[in-house]
């Protein structure tokens, strides 16, 4: 029972960290990367689908993303979807290819993005701590039900605390990397 609780808690903490990685990938730095357009949705025959299901996304150079649709009529819809997204990008239609240049970030915008990144990190840390609290509550309930001893509970709480510390350290490392990436000119 204890090992199963530790395993599920660790898996949930890992999922929280993966969600943070996905959120951080959406934060735009001055450099181009194809993952930036992953959450842009395009209308395709009446339903909304991710852009990567209707087009091929490549890097042309360090500051430009290339988007090539698989069907010619989709070019206008893809261009409009990128322009209307919250990314602040302005694609240029080159006939067969959409060029999406990454505008340079101002110092003020970089500082704002760092605040956003730190907030995301803090939210993830709170989620991890909530998982620790839930696991510890399960242990306390098990002691009340007399399914485990108090010594086993104490050891399991120590193990769960170690998992929490490890997850928080990984979150801090991800945040430091993203902040460094944002501050590069």
C-alpha positions as CSV (number, residue, x, y, z in Angstrom):
1,X,0.0,0.0,0.0
2,X,2.8,2.5,0.9
3,X,4.9,1.7,-2.2
4,X,1.8,2.1,-4.4
5,X,1.0,5.5,-2.7
6,X,4.6,6.7,-3.2
7,X,4.5,5.5,-6.9
8,X,1.3,7.3,-7.7
9,X,2.4,10.5,-5.9
10,X,5.7,10.5,-7.9
11,X,3.8,9.9,-11.2
12,X,1.5,12.8,-10.4
13,X,4.4,15.1,-9.5
14,X,6.1,14.1,-12.8
15,X,2.9,15.0,-14.7
16,X,2.9,18.4,-13.0
17,X,6.5,19.0,-14.1
18,X,5.6,17.9,-17.7
19,X,2.7,20.3,-17.8
20,X,5.1,23.1,-16.6
21,X,7.5,22.1,-19.4
22,X,4.7,22.4,-22.0
23,X,3.6,25.8,-20.6
24,X,7.2,27.1,-20.6
25,X,7.6,26.0,-24.3
26,X,4.7,28.3,-25.1
27,X,6.5,31.3,-23.7
28,X,8.0,33.1,-26.6
29,X,11.7,34.0,-26.5
30,X,13.5,35.9,-29.3
31,X,14.4,32.6,-31.0
32,X,12.1,30.6,-33.2
33,X,11.1,27.0,-32.4
34,X,8.4,24.9,-34.0
35,X,6.7,24.1,-30.7
36,X,5.6,27.7,-30.5
37,X,2.7,27.1,-32.9
38,X,1.6,23.8,-31.3
39,X,-1.4,25.3,-29.6
40,X,-2.6,27.4,-32.6
41,X,-5.9,26.0,-33.8
42,X,-7.1,26.1,-37.4
43,X,-10.6,25.6,-38.8
44,X,-10.5,22.6,-41.1
45,X,-13.7,21.5,-42.8
46,X,-15.9,22.7,-39.9
47,X,-13.8,21.5,-36.9
48,X,-10.9,23.1,-35.1
49,X,-7.6,21.2,-35.3
50,X,-4.0,21.9,-34.3
51,X,-1.9,23.6,-37.0
52,X,0.5,20.7,-37.2
53,X,-2.4,18.5,-38.5
54,X,-2.9,20.7,-41.6
55,X,0.7,21.9,-42.3
56,X,4.4,21.1,-42.2
57,X,6.2,23.4,-39.7
58,X,10.0,23.9,-40.1
59,X,12.7,26.3,-39.0
60,X,14.0,28.4,-41.9
61,X,16.6,30.1,-39.7
62,X,17.1,31.0,-36.0
63,X,14.4,33.7,-36.1
64,X,12.0,32.4,-38.8
65,X,9.5,29.6,-38.8
66,X,8.3,28.2,-42.1
67,X,4.7,26.8,-42.4
68,X,3.7,24.9,-45.6
69,X,0.1,23.7,-45.8
70,X,-0.7,20.3,-47.3
71,X,-3.7,21.8,-49.1
72,X,-3.5,25.1,-51.0
73,X,-6.9,26.5,-49.8
74,X,-5.8,26.1,-46.2
75,X,-3.0,28.8,-46.6
76,X,-5.3,31.7,-45.8
77,X,-6.9,30.0,-42.8
78,X,-3.5,29.1,-41.3
79,X,-2.2,32.6,-41.9
80,X,-5.3,34.1,-40.2
81,X,-5.0,31.6,-37.2
82,X,-1.4,32.5,-36.6
83,X,-2.1,36.2,-36.8
84,X,-5.1,36.0,-34.5
85,X,-3.3,33.8,-31.9
86,X,-2.1,35.4,-28.7
87,X,1.6,35.1,-29.8
88,X,1.8,38.5,-31.5
89,X,3.2,37.0,-34.7
90,X,2.7,38.4,-38.2
91,X,3.2,35.7,-41.0
92,X,4.2,36.7,-44.5
93,X,2.6,34.7,-47.3
94,X,5.2,33.7,-50.0
95,X,2.7,31.7,-52.2
96,X,3.7,28.1,-51.3
97,X,5.2,29.0,-47.9
98,X,4.2,31.1,-44.9
99,X,7.2,32.8,-43.3
100,X,6.7,33.6,-39.6
101,X,9.4,36.0,-38.4
102,X,10.1,36.2,-34.6
103,X,10.2,39.9,-33.6
104,X,13.0,40.8,-31.2
105,X,11.9,41.2,-27.6
106,X,12.3,44.4,-25.7
107,X,13.9,44.5,-22.2
108,X,10.5,45.4,-20.7
109,X,8.8,42.5,-22.4
110,X,11.5,40.1,-21.3
111,X,11.0,41.2,-17.7
112,X,7.2,40.6,-18.1
113,X,7.8,37.2,-19.5
114,X,10.1,36.3,-16.6
115,X,7.3,37.2,-14.2
116,X,4.9,34.9,-16.2
117,X,7.5,32.1,-16.0
118,X,8.0,32.5,-12.3
119,X,4.2,32.5,-11.7
120,X,3.9,29.3,-13.7
121,X,6.7,27.7,-11.7
122,X,5.1,28.8,-8.4
123,X,1.7,27.3,-9.5
124,X,3.5,24.0,-10.3
125,X,5.2,24.0,-6.9
126,X,1.9,24.5,-5.2
127,X,0.5,21.6,-7.1
128,X,3.4,19.4,-6.0
129,X,3.0,20.5,-2.4
130,X,-0.7,19.7,-2.6
131,X,0.1,16.2,-3.8
132,X,2.5,15.8,-0.8
133,X,-0.3,16.9,1.5
134,X,-2.8,14.4,0.0
135,X,-0.3,11.5,0.3
136,X,0.5,12.4,3.9
137,X,-3.3,12.5,4.6
138,X,-3.7,9.0,3.1
139,X,-0.9,7.8,5.4
140,X,-2.6,9.4,8.5
141,X,-5.9,7.7,7.5
142,X,-4.1,4.4,7.2
143,X,-2.6,4.8,10.7
144,X,-6.1,5.6,12.1
145,X,-7.4,2.4,10.3
146,X,-4.5,0.5,11.8
147,X,-3.4,-0.8,8.4
148,X,0.2,0.6,8.9
149,X,2.3,1.4,12.0
150,X,3.4,4.9,13.0
151,X,7.0,4.0,12.2
152,X,6.0,3.0,8.7
153,X,4.0,6.3,8.3
154,X,7.0,8.3,9.4
155,X,9.3,6.6,7.0
156,X,6.8,7.0,4.1
157,X,6.4,10.7,5.0
158,X,10.2,11.1,4.8
159,X,10.2,9.4,1.4
160,X,7.3,11.6,0.1
161,X,9.2,14.7,1.3
162,X,12.3,13.5,-0.6
163,X,10.1,13.1,-3.8
164,X,8.7,16.6,-3.2
165,X,12.2,18.2,-2.7
166,X,13.4,16.5,-5.9
167,X,10.4,17.8,-7.9
168,X,10.8,21.3,-6.5
169,X,14.5,21.3,-7.4
170,X,13.6,20.2,-10.9
171,X,11.1,23.0,-11.2
172,X,13.7,25.5,-10.0
173,X,16.1,24.2,-12.6
174,X,13.6,24.5,-15.4
175,X,12.7,28.1,-14.4
176,X,16.4,29.1,-14.2
177,X,17.0,27.7,-17.7
178,X,13.9,29.5,-19.1
179,X,14.9,32.8,-17.4
180,X,18.4,32.5,-18.8
181,X,17.0,31.8,-22.3
182,X,14.7,34.8,-22.0
183,X,17.5,37.2,-21.0
184,X,19.8,36.3,-23.9
185,X,19.8,39.0,-26.6
